[in-house]
């Protein structure tokens, strides 16, 4: 039998955690033949709720789940971890300025980065889901100097999947008929979902749809503001879809993208497409053998350029703000 893979999930007692843990334990994260050992991290007040979730996980009798440990100490939670899903974060509350939000999250992601640096397994892969996800990932990464920077990623797969869903409805096709969707930039309202390189059954998606008004006034804002629309409708933020996207992100990273397509991940920039080196920004990426690569050589038209620049500028501002706060 295979050695279990250690998967650490922070914010385990939260609503995304509740949707995520059962799918990890049932084999959807790493595969139907890979046993997992869960390491859950919560704040002390939420440990009891995490214990309740762990009881339910036990009660599912998942054959692949070889154990669950619960911690309120990051150093312990990341010991030996192979896959770290950083979901727990400090949400923006009333009256909080952006600086306050970044500072509060710095207080979470700095020690978690240090703990990953000190104790994680050599092959650790990190996905940051907790918002502001790109900048939280940058904070954690900058406090883990011994871990290759490319192991720290942030989630834009939910945005990617939302874009696939919207385009499939517009074109009257299945999401499986769409390839090469791209989300650029920040996981925020400035993100840019790009269909100029996407393909529907092998034909260029923008040309197939041929509706600039829909693209500008419907598609882009619908994808970018979907999170707010879910809150409005459901009375709570996206949880099952966010968990599903986290599963997709890690599964694709580990198992590779299919020939002839790519996915979207926020990864550390090497300067590609004019994105300043070091920013954790969403790009089109292919994956193979557990490694990602930014898709090179795409032609960026003026429409796309302006939108990519706007989102990347926001990321640079967030980086400058956390630098000023001494968080990176
Ligand atoms: P919840 O508030 O339901 O759960 C968050 C959990 O994190 C809580 O149980 C809390 O106790 C825990 N937590 C707080 N600080 C912690 C710490 N230092 N260590 C460990 N655990 C800690 O939020 P939920 O709906 O689960 O969302 C979690 C995060 O995902 C939020 O930051 C949210 O904004 C973000 N999202 C990111 C998305 C993305 O696409 N990147 C989409 C969905 C979601 O909005």
Boltz pocket constraint, residues with backbone or C-beta under 6 A from the ligand:
constraints:
  - pocket:
      binder: B
      contacts: [[A, 10], [A, 11], [A, 12], [A, 13], [A, 14], [A, 15], [A, 16], [A, 17], [A, 41], [A, 42], [A, 43], [A, 46], [A, 87], [A, 88], [A, 89], [A, 90], [A, 91], [A, 108], [A, 128], [A, 129], [A, 130], [A, 131], [A, 132], [A, 133], [A, 155], [A, 156], [A, 157], [A, 158], [A, 159], [A, 187], [A, 227], [A, 237], [A, 238], [A, 239], [A, 242]]
      max_distance: 6.0
